[in-house]
Amino acid sequence: MDEHPAISDDRQPTDYQPGDRRTIALVDDDRNILTTVSIALQAEGFATRVYSDGEAALKALNENPPDLAVFDIKMPRMDGMELLRRVRERSALPVIFLTSKDEEGDEEAGFEMGADDYIAKPFSLRLLIARIRALLRRSGLGTPEDIASGSPEPGPVIERGRLRMDPARHQVTWEDRPVSLTVTEFLILEALAQRPGVIKSRNQLMDAAYPDDVFVDDRTVDSHIKRMRRKFKSVDASFGAIETLYGAGYSFADG
């Protein structure tokens, strides 16, 4: 197959056992990208499902959720932003956005809506596959090979006043009421809740939530914090446990 201009084929194949296959959903109106990425992921041991528009993808994702999804932003009928908004109404599915260089404003909006990561086009297949593996590890869905390569075991249950976090089950409750967090939101909150009252800088929170090979800027953490606060306030309007120290970072108030 001819190389698509949005992709460079510099991947390095890795063998996986059939029982370890994770399913990746790809949503993009560019069929060349769908085909190229799908073939590359299958060569790496993943199962794939492909959708050329958001409407078809939404129904399938709700009925038979994959382990992770990759959404293009610009699509007809239902774009990636709307698809993510609809998915987040009922799921914490790990999601990576594909964006174009002229869509930088969409990146912040995507993070505020609950995207876990983004990759700008043109992108390399090796980079996309690395990001997918990293996000699966963060989700607790890495393969045995990924785990052996250094993915940490889930930490113990954290109880801080009205907050309870169970990393092994990726479950969060506030006053015994469930709060659905994305993988990235969970890791940021876990970093804060592990040491109540201690100010964590944006860089420290990014280090906790993202692997070393992923670069994100300050506004990414801010966007995740804003979304988390909205989620907690939906179950407790007086929620104020995530505190901001302007110019320094964030802390968790144990209470």
Order of alpha helices (4+ residues) and beta strands (2+ residues): beta-beta-alpha-beta-alpha-beta-alpha-beta-alpha-beta-beta-alpha-alpha-beta-beta-beta-beta-alpha-alpha-alpha-beta-beta
